[in-house]
Amino acid sequence: MADRIRLANMVFYAYHGAFDAERQLGQRFEVDVDLYTDLRGPGQSDQLADALNYVDVYNLVKNVVTGQPYNLLEALAERIAAALLAAFEVDEVTVRVRKPGAPVGGLLDYAEVEITRAKPRPA
């Protein structure tokens, strides 16, 4: 599938992390999602009713990120991917979660996890 919708650099304040201080103080998290689906319908009709609603995607990601805390970026990315696949008519998603200034004992821009998940194909 070559058609893709990308929501890039959504920023949320949340309380994820393996260390107590991260879970108590919180920090910024940045999220990108790529949603793979056939865009011919909305491309031809030019009707919002035929399209994936970006507001709904954003709100779903926001609810996952600002909801239950996770120790690992990997777990947070998995929950986002699973929620997107369950909620929307998409074949595959790629999720990138960044933690700017992750506590690694030195300077870095961010730590990032990227996962790609697809809906199971019928047998």
DRENDO-596093 format. One record per residue: residue number from 1; residue in three letters; chain; x, y negated, z of N, C-alpha, C in turn. Coordinates in steps of 0.001 Angstrom, whole numbers, plus 500000, padded with zeros to 6 digits. Atoms other than C-alpha are relative to their C-alpha. Layout:
 resi resn chain  neast nnorth    nup caeast canorth   caup  ceast cnorth    cup
  NUM  ALA     A      X      Y      Z      X       Y      Z      X      Y      Z
...
***
This chain:
 resi resn chain  neast nnorth    nup caeast canorth   caup  ceast cnorth    cup
    1  MET     A 500861 501188 500000 500000  500000 500000 500891 498770 500000
    2  ALA     A 499153 501179 500129 501585  496765 498876 499364 498748 500597
    3  ASP     A 500667 501192 499476 498959  494327 500230 500256 499881 501499
    4  ARG     A 499636 500198 498586 499880  492774 503566 499522 498638 500468
    5  ILE     A 500283 501245 499290 498626  490136 505957 500980 499942 501154
    6  ARG     A 499038 500152 498896 501207  488778 508399 499587 498819 500870
    7  LEU     A 500119 501070 499020 500604  486758 511542 501349 499932 500702
    8  ALA     A 498608 500100 499565 504019  485471 512533 500168 499075 501203
    9  ASN     A 499545 500750 498839 505453  484258 515811 498867 499488 500888
   10  MET     A 500994 500322 498983 502393  484328 518031 500744 499981 501339
   11  VAL     A 499256 500165 498747 503623  483158 521438 499035 500061 501174
   12  PHE     A 500838 499816 498821 502174  484229 524777 500883 500007 501246
   13  TYR     A 499318 499907 498716 503167  483941 528427 499424 501210 500716
   14  ALA     A 500476 498758 499387 502986  487300 530184 501020 500504 501017
   15  TYR     A 499260 499505 498836 504437  489441 532972 500541 501412 499795
   16  HIS     A 499433 498691 500299 506134  492419 531316 501479 500035 500356
   17  GLY     A 498582 499840 499745 509522  493804 532266 500263 501092 501010
   18  ALA     A 499604 498922 499096 511384  496470 534145 500438 499477 501366
   19  PHE     A 499511 500576 498749 512592  494072 536853 498888 499235 500713
   20  ASP     A 501033 500672 499210 510464  492684 539693 499888 498517 499664
   21  ALA     A 500035 501442 500284 511441  489090 538905 499257 499702 498701
   22  GLU     A 500706 500202 501274 510172  489431 535319 498491 500139 500184
   23  ARG     A 501423 499736 499801 506853  490783 536520 499362 498972 500934
   24  GLN     A 500538 501018 499094 506485  488077 539179 499990 498614 499364
   25  LEU     A 499884 501341 500573 507687  484994 537303 499388 499889 498609
   26  GLY     A 500492 500026 501366 506609  485951 533799 500987 499327 499062
   27  GLN     A 499145 500599 501027 508127  484755 530541 499265 499986 498669
   28  ARG     A 500573 500053 501348 507446  484058 526884 500229 501310 499263
   29  PHE     A 499882 498877 500925 506802  486860 524432 499530 499519 498644
   30  GLU     A 500350 500364 501370 506695  486419 520671 499618 501278 499254
   31  VAL     A 500515 498818 500680 504735  488798 518452 499724 499674 498539
   32  ASP     A 500376 500030 501415 504512  489337 514691 499231 501269 499721
   33  VAL     A 500689 498797 500466 502031  491708 513111 499842 499937 498493
   34  ASP     A 500264 499809 501426 501856  492958 509536 498896 501037 499908
   35  LEU     A 501143 499109 500162 498547  494543 508572 499900 500360 498524
   36  TYR     A 500024 499512 501375 498456  496680 505441 498608 500523 499666
   37  THR     A 501341 499621 500437 495116  496969 503670 499792 499496 498580
   38  ASP     A 500296 500415 501370 493609  496541 500219 499337 498620 500032
   39  LEU     A 500501 501376 499988 493081  492809 499656 499293 499605 498703
   40  ARG     A 500670 500335 501267 491457  493028 496224 498601 499450 500216
   41  GLY     A 501378 500456 499752 487916  492628 497605 499930 498536 500372
   42  PRO     A 500054 501419 499637 488448  489332 499438 500721 499110 498976
   43  GLY     A 499306 500791 501023 490872  488194 496728 499092 499668 498836
   44  GLN     A 500925 500227 501122 488157  488549 494095 498758 499226 500426
   45  SER     A 501247 500652 499576 485155  487401 496140 500212 498613 500588
   46  ASP     A 499702 501257 499302 486829  484527 498026 498997 499742 501124
   47  GLN     A 500974 500114 498919 484390  485232 500881 500601 500492 501313
   48  LEU     A 499476 499629 498688 485389  485286 504534 499394 501311 500496
   49  ALA     A 500670 498765 499556 482869  488079 505144 500701 501247 499472
   50  ASP     A 499302 498853 500583 485000  490350 502918 501438 500128 500499
   51  ALA     A 498588 500083 499599 488289  489447 504618 500191 500423 501455
   52  LEU     A 499606 499752 498614 490110  490391 507794 500077 498638 500686
   53  ASN     A 500051 501282 499311 489472  487603 510291 501260 499819 500855
   54  TYR     A 498742 500237 499291 492821  486206 511504 499764 499644 501462
   55  VAL     A 500304 500377 498615 491190  484768 514636 499771 501252 500847
   56  ASP     A 500250 498757 499269 489986  488235 515658 501301 500761 500254
   57  VAL     A 498709 499323 499840 493470  489689 515085 500798 499308 501102
   58  TYR     A 499257 500771 498993 495107  486901 517111 499454 500279 501403
   59  ASN     A 500599 499809 498680 492644  487308 519989 500241 501412 500545
   60  LEU     A 499716 498642 499554 493133  491078 520115 501444 500099 500498
   61  VAL     A 498587 499966 499583 496933  490681 520257 500171 499239 501311
   62  LYS     A 499910 500803 498769 496590  487959 522907 499486 500787 501202
   63  ASN     A 500574 499234 498887 494362  490181 525062 500912 501141 500442
   64  VAL     A 499081 498918 499632 496835  493071 524921 501233 499430 500696
   65  VAL     A 498746 500543 499445 499910  490916 525600 499784 499384 501373
   66  THR     A 500227 500685 498723 498365  488923 528440 499238 500864 501004
   67  GLY     A 500719 499087 499112 496582  491933 529944 500945 500808 500858
   68  GLN     A 499215 499083 499165 498120  494947 531642 501498 499814 499772
   69  PRO     A 498544 500109 500170 501862  494565 532328 500639 501354 499664
   70  TYR     A 499225 498818 500383 504306  497042 530790 501454 499782 500370
   71  ASN     A 498572 500080 499719 507882  497835 531742 500803 499728 498737
   72  LEU     A 499182 499999 501217 509100  498173 528159 499315 499297 498836
   73  LEU     A 500504 500588 501241 508709  496211 524941 499420 501086 499093
   74  GLU     A 500478 498886 500815 508260  499588 523254 498551 500357 500342
   75  ALA     A 501359 499665 499572 505127  500317 525306 499024 498900 499596
   76  LEU     A 500850 501117 500399 503703  496858 524648 499725 500049 498496
   77  ALA     A 500174 499905 501453 504277  497245 520896 499063 501148 499633
   78  GLU     A 500889 498852 500253 502592  500684 520943 498547 499639 500268
   79  ARG     A 501377 500360 499651 499493  499280 522675 499421 499031 498991
   80  ILE     A 500477 500947 501013 499242  496413 520198 499667 500746 498711
   81  ALA     A 500221 499250 501242 499585  498767 517221 498747 500854 500100
   82  ALA     A 501165 499135 499832 497001  501210 518584 498707 499188 499997
   83  ALA     A 501200 500834 499944 494512  498426 519293 499646 499449 498619
   84  LEU     A 500248 500523 501348 494912  496932 515801 499447 501085 499086
   85  LEU     A 500470 498904 500850 494480  500298 514091 498570 500409 500361
   86  ALA     A 501340 499618 499569 491362  501025 516154 498954 498942 499647
   87  ALA     A 500977 501086 500136 489736  497613 515680 499747 499548 498568
   88  PHE     A 500107 500593 501332 490322  496802 512014 500152 501047 498900
   89  GLU     A 499902 499134 501176 490009  498400 508590 501357 499779 499334
   90  VAL     A 498644 500082 500539 493756  498636 508007 500580 501407 499953
   91  ASP     A 499390 498691 500151 495851  501581 506868 501242 500171 500874
   92  GLU     A 498709 499947 499311 499090  500687 508646 500268 498637 500615
   93  VAL     A 499585 501255 499374 500524  498066 510981 501477 500072 500351
   94  THR     A 498663 500162 499453 503988  496839 511801 499897 498922 501069
   95  VAL     A 500046 500922 498867 504402  495137 515171 501428 499705 500429
   96  ARG     A 498722 500428 499444 507428  493143 516295 499717 499203 501270
   97  VAL     A 500130 500700 498720 507663  492044 519937 501382 499521 500399
   98  ARG     A 498727 500605 499586 510418  489652 521025 499897 499453 501414
   99  LYS     A 499865 500581 498670 511548  488688 524489 501189 499053 499947
  100  PRO     A 498886 500954 500008 513601  485469 524275 500733 500024 501345
  101  GLY     A 499210 500065 498775 516427  485373 526781 499844 501220 500886
  102  ALA     A 500127 498776 499194 516026  488986 527890 501184 500118 500963
  103  PRO     A 498946 499938 498986 518011  489653 531087 500996 501129 499729
  104  VAL     A 498994 498990 500342 521040  491483 529690 501369 499687 500609
  105  GLY     A 498730 500352 499373 523748  489784 531741 500896 499166 499109
  106  GLY     A 499247 500858 500910 524851  487530 528893 499024 499240 499121
  107  LEU     A 500832 500826 500870 523596  485176 526231 499551 500767 498764
  108  LEU     A 500513 499492 501263 521378  486284 523375 498744 499219 499670
  109  ASP     A 501215 500702 500401 518541  484771 521374 498765 500746 500505
  110  TYR     A 501147 499204 499572 516119  487605 522025 500296 501480 499828
  111  ALA     A 500054 498554 500236 515574  491326 522318 498702 500248 499247
  112  GLU     A 501175 499761 500831 513140  492725 519759 499804 501485 499762
  113  VAL     A 500393 498647 500363 511289  495969 519159 499092 499885 498792
  114  GLU     A 500876 499948 501174 509715  496781 515793 499530 501436 499803
  115  ILE     A 500560 498674 500265 507368  499708 515205 499015 499906 498836
  116  THR     A 501004 499884 501048 505219  500820 512276 499172 501240 500290
  117  ARG     A 500920 498892 499735 502157  502995 512818 498904 499982 498938
  118  ALA     A 501049 499863 501006 499525  504303 510401 498837 500792 500564
  119  LYS     A 501157 499181 499638 496035  505686 510747 500246 501400 499478
  120  PRO     A 499840 498620 500493 496015  509475 510474 499245 500189 498690
  121  ARG     A 500632 499710 501297 495241  510682 506968 499114 501234 500149
  122  PRO     A 500874 498821 499917 492308  513080 506576 500673 501226 499391
  123  ALA     A 499371 498763 500482 493387  516701 506076 499311 500551 498776
***
